[in-house]
């Protein structure tokens, strides 16, 4: 089954890329890529790094041990986990990694699994909130295209997901009968306990970090879109980027390659922009982001072995120096 999904994903990617390249004008596409200067790429890279940083801090706050507001080990786990999204569909790799390594964390894997689900919900809600802000901004300028109006109810429902999830978890935990409790699996009990233990203040903090991460990502895409010459207002580009991010999660291609660029280009064209410039901006944004994520994860992973060794070496040299002075 896994092999079948991989093959289907590869075919989906190849078909999406082939269709996009067949429709787009290659000369205009090459010109759009050429307009992305080093300064633009550096700015986009900085915003991409901030996106990863905010998302890692989000997990460190949400999964921090009881009695603390920030988990250093959890922050490190989040940095390393991002690289697994490069090789797994629907960005599930980071979730699975954080659950697996939580065996010796507070609450164990059951708590980690529940918090991963809650983080996903809060992340979706953050994007939904930003979508509404972009739509309102575009409406004030008279540029809110009809193609985005149909998505408003969907994003409104997504924005309410965290509150519904927390309310249901507390109701279930408070009204569990003894007979049902005795027959509830231990893993499910741990997941419910993990959800109930999250305070409203922490949920609000994590939601705020989700919104900041979404804004940094939209700023990254907007910088590239402006430079490539998409020709759309930033609020419109922001809405397109959010819809594209959700389309990337569909398990119909490898990491959404081809699908995300095609989605971005189609929506940009419907809004009156350049599809070639949109394709170039989107492809560059994700390629740059994934490259940086891989570099950050590699650096974080190496620090586990390198930094303690370096500290031990420095201490040994210092002791030798002090003995020589004496």
Secondary structure as UniProt FT lines:
FT   HELIX           2..23
FT   HELIX           26..34
FT   HELIX           38..62
FT   TURN            66..67
FT   HELIX           72..81
FT   HELIX           82..86
FT   HELIX           89..91
FT   HELIX           93..100
FT   HELIX           101..104
FT   TURN            106..107
FT   HELIX           108..140
FT   TURN            141..142
FT   HELIX           146..149
FT   TURN            150..151
FT   HELIX           152..159
FT   HELIX           161..174
FT   HELIX           178..182
FT   HELIX           186..196
FT   HELIX           200..228
FT   HELIX           234..248
FT   TURN            251..252
FT   TURN            255..258
FT   HELIX           259..270
FT   TURN            271..272
FT   HELIX           275..325
//
